[in-house]
Amino acid sequence: MADQPRETGSKGPTLKEQLWDPVAGFGVTFRTMFRKVVTEQYPKEKLPTAPRFHGRHQLNRWPDGLEKCVGCELCAWACPADAIYVEGAENDDTVGADGTTGRYSAGERYGAVYQINYLRCILCGLCIEACPTRALTMTNEYELADDSRASLIYEKSDLLAPLLPGMEQPPHPMRLGNDDDYYRGEFKEAAQ
């Protein structure tokens, strides 16, 4: 079809086709040529993220330092990329010789093994929605690149929130009341 000759009497391209069409084709280039460049200088200037940005995960704690994770494994079931591995274990309320217990969380169970594989994670947040105790949240940290595959599998120790002043490293007995008080948020001040 393109090889067919033009209609008889046609003498070639018109003046518009010769002059205006090439200039119009560069219209976008000419319009943006003198605008300010919007390149981000990422490694040197880190801009703040949006408040609800989905970044690295964090396992939260109660105000006395116990973990909020009860080892229910719902986050692992909700993960579409199969990036979360959880092994639940039973809390031990027997008191040892040093006065401590084997209690890591306020529930009957706790997450003994908790891993998130960031090689597979798509940062969708479905695990956050599935968590019944609000133990798992996402931070604004987005720099997750590394040069080794093994370091991108975060263990429980990497994911746990840091201990704040007044918190005690588990295992220890519940300091804020019974488990109903924990889940309702109606606990009294930690006993010192």
C-alpha positions as CSV (number, residue, x, y, z in Angstrom):
1,M,0.0,0.0,0.0
2,A,2.8,2.4,0.9
3,D,4.5,1.6,-2.4
4,Q,1.6,2.9,-4.5
5,P,2.3,6.2,-6.3
6,R,0.6,9.4,-5.3
7,E,-2.5,10.6,-7.2
8,T,-1.8,11.9,-10.6
9,G,-1.1,15.6,-10.6
10,S,0.6,15.6,-7.2
11,K,3.9,17.3,-7.3
12,G,5.4,16.1,-4.0
13,P,5.1,17.2,-0.4
14,T,3.3,20.5,0.4
15,L,5.0,23.5,1.9
16,K,3.3,22.6,5.3
17,E,4.7,19.1,5.2
18,Q,8.2,20.4,4.4
19,L,8.5,23.2,6.9
20,W,5.9,23.0,9.7
21,D,5.7,19.3,10.5
22,P,9.4,18.9,11.4
23,V,9.2,21.9,13.7
24,A,6.0,20.7,15.3
25,G,7.6,17.3,16.0
26,F,10.2,19.0,18.1
27,G,7.6,21.0,20.0
28,V,7.9,19.0,23.2
29,T,11.6,19.3,23.1
30,F,11.5,23.1,22.5
31,R,8.9,23.6,25.3
32,T,10.9,21.7,27.9
33,M,14.4,22.8,26.9
34,F,14.6,25.8,29.2
35,R,12.7,24.4,32.3
36,K,14.4,23.7,35.6
37,V,15.7,20.1,35.9
38,V,13.8,18.0,38.5
39,T,16.4,15.4,39.0
40,E,16.6,14.2,42.6
41,Q,20.1,14.0,44.1
42,Y,19.2,10.8,46.0
43,P,22.4,9.6,47.7
44,K,23.4,13.1,48.8
45,E,20.0,14.6,49.6
46,K,17.5,12.2,51.2
47,L,14.0,13.6,51.1
48,P,11.5,12.5,53.8
49,T,8.9,9.9,52.8
50,A,5.2,10.2,53.1
51,P,3.8,9.5,56.6
52,R,2.1,6.2,55.5
53,F,5.0,5.0,53.3
54,H,5.4,1.2,53.4
55,G,9.0,0.5,54.3
56,R,10.9,-2.0,56.5
57,H,8.8,-4.0,58.9
58,Q,9.0,-3.7,62.7
59,L,7.8,-6.0,65.5
60,N,6.4,-3.8,68.3
61,R,6.5,-4.1,72.1
62,W,4.2,-3.4,75.0
63,P,5.3,-0.5,77.3
64,D,6.9,-3.0,79.7
65,G,9.0,-4.6,77.0
66,L,7.0,-7.7,76.2
67,E,6.6,-8.5,72.5
68,K,3.2,-7.9,71.0
69,C,3.6,-10.8,68.6
70,V,1.6,-13.9,69.8
71,G,2.9,-16.3,67.2
72,C,-0.5,-16.7,65.4
73,E,1.2,-16.9,62.0
74,L,-1.6,-14.9,60.3
75,C,0.9,-12.6,58.7
76,A,2.7,-15.5,57.0
77,W,-0.7,-16.8,55.7
78,A,-1.6,-13.4,54.4
79,C,1.7,-12.8,52.6
80,P,1.2,-13.2,48.8
81,A,4.9,-13.5,48.2
82,D,5.5,-16.1,50.9
83,A,8.2,-13.9,52.4
84,I,7.3,-14.4,56.1
85,Y,8.2,-17.4,58.2
86,V,6.9,-17.7,61.8
87,E,7.2,-20.4,64.3
88,G,5.0,-20.0,67.4
89,A,6.0,-21.4,70.8
90,E,4.2,-21.5,74.2
91,N,5.0,-19.0,76.9
92,D,6.3,-20.5,80.1
93,D,4.9,-19.0,83.3
94,T,7.0,-21.0,85.8
95,V,9.2,-18.8,87.9
96,G,12.9,-19.6,87.8
97,A,15.5,-19.3,90.6
98,D,16.3,-15.8,89.5
99,G,12.7,-14.7,89.7
100,T,12.1,-14.6,85.9
101,T,9.6,-16.5,83.8
102,G,9.8,-17.7,80.2
103,R,7.2,-15.2,79.1
104,Y,8.0,-13.2,75.9
105,S,4.6,-11.9,75.1
106,A,1.3,-11.1,76.8
107,G,-0.5,-14.0,75.1
108,E,-0.3,-17.8,75.5
109,R,2.2,-18.0,72.6
110,Y,5.0,-15.9,71.2
111,G,6.9,-15.9,67.9
112,A,9.9,-18.0,68.7
113,V,11.2,-17.7,65.1
114,Y,10.3,-14.7,63.0
115,Q,11.9,-14.1,59.6
116,I,11.0,-11.8,56.7
117,N,12.8,-12.4,53.4
118,Y,13.2,-9.0,51.7
119,L,14.3,-10.8,48.5
120,R,10.7,-11.8,48.1
121,C,8.8,-9.2,50.0
122,I,6.8,-6.8,47.8
123,L,6.0,-4.3,50.7
124,C,2.3,-4.6,50.1
125,G,1.2,-4.4,53.7
126,L,-1.2,-7.3,53.8
127,C,0.7,-8.8,56.7
128,I,0.0,-5.6,58.7
129,E,-3.7,-5.8,58.0
130,A,-3.8,-9.5,59.1
131,C,-2.0,-8.9,62.5
132,P,-4.6,-9.1,65.3
133,T,-2.5,-7.5,68.0
134,R,-0.9,-4.7,65.9
135,A,2.5,-6.3,66.5
136,L,3.7,-5.9,63.0
137,T,3.9,-2.4,61.4
138,M,5.9,-0.8,58.7
139,T,8.5,1.9,59.2
140,N,9.6,4.6,56.7
141,E,13.0,3.0,56.2
142,Y,13.4,2.3,52.5
143,E,17.1,1.6,52.0
144,L,17.0,-2.2,52.0
145,A,19.6,-3.0,49.3
146,D,22.6,-5.1,50.2
147,D,25.4,-6.9,48.5
148,S,24.7,-10.3,50.1
149,R,21.5,-12.3,49.8
150,A,21.8,-13.7,53.3
151,S,21.7,-10.2,54.9
152,L,18.3,-9.5,53.3
153,I,16.6,-12.2,55.4
154,Y,15.8,-10.3,58.5
155,E,15.5,-12.3,61.8
156,K,13.4,-11.5,64.8
157,S,16.3,-9.6,66.5
158,D,16.6,-7.3,63.4
159,L,12.8,-6.7,63.3
160,L,12.1,-6.0,67.0
161,A,11.6,-2.4,68.1
162,P,14.3,-1.1,70.3
163,L,13.8,-1.1,74.1
164,L,12.8,2.3,75.3
165,P,13.5,3.7,78.8
166,G,11.3,1.9,81.3
167,M,11.2,-1.3,79.2
168,E,12.7,-4.6,80.3
169,Q,14.2,-7.2,78.0
170,P,12.0,-10.3,77.9
171,P,11.6,-12.9,79.3
172,H,9.9,-11.5,82.4
173,P,6.4,-11.7,84.0
174,M,3.7,-9.3,82.8
175,R,4.2,-6.0,84.6
176,L,1.0,-4.2,83.4
177,G,-1.8,-6.4,84.6
178,N,-3.4,-9.5,83.1
179,D,-3.6,-10.2,79.4
180,D,-7.1,-8.5,79.1
181,D,-5.5,-5.3,80.3
182,Y,-2.8,-5.5,77.6
183,Y,-5.2,-6.0,74.7
184,R,-7.6,-3.3,75.9
185,G,-4.8,-0.8,76.6
186,E,-6.1,-0.4,80.2
187,F,-2.9,-1.1,82.1
188,K,-1.5,0.7,85.0
189,E,1.9,2.3,85.3
190,A,4.8,-0.3,85.3
191,A,5.9,-1.2,88.8
192,Q,9.5,-0.3,89.5
